[in-house]
């Protein structure tokens, strides 16, 4: 399983055209969109694999992309501490590298027993997205925060319902 992350990253990079490697980054012009994506939760590879955390994080979420650089998101999932969590936030991804959209999500989360006794808290998470027609994936790096939140590399598959 530990080999899966580097192999997945290599597979994504292999899809980039050579011209994207020469002058890789560009700023995305903000234009209105009307896209609704849904997701079945996450899969996480935890940095602290000795903590007996749950890597499978099923749930149901939605992402409404109202702009080429921004989207709102909300959902519910079974977290790594084996509790139910809710989230709501906004993506801002103003940078493009070939087919990848780069930025982050700022949002509120709850359901983590060691973080505010399971109550709501704010977090900023770096995110890279890859979308093709009606299928997409969000790659996120969740930072470790003391012994309250356990960091991970997370993958979220998503399907576009309409545009």
ABEGO torsion letter per residue (X at the ends): XAAAAAAAAAAAAAABBAAAAABABBBBBBBBBBBBBBBAEBBBBBABAAAGBBABBBEBBBBBBABAABBBBBEBBBBAAGBBBBBBBBBBBABBBEABBBEBBBBBBBGBAABGGGBBBBBBBBBBBBBBEABBBBBBBBBBBEAABBBBBBBBBBBBABX
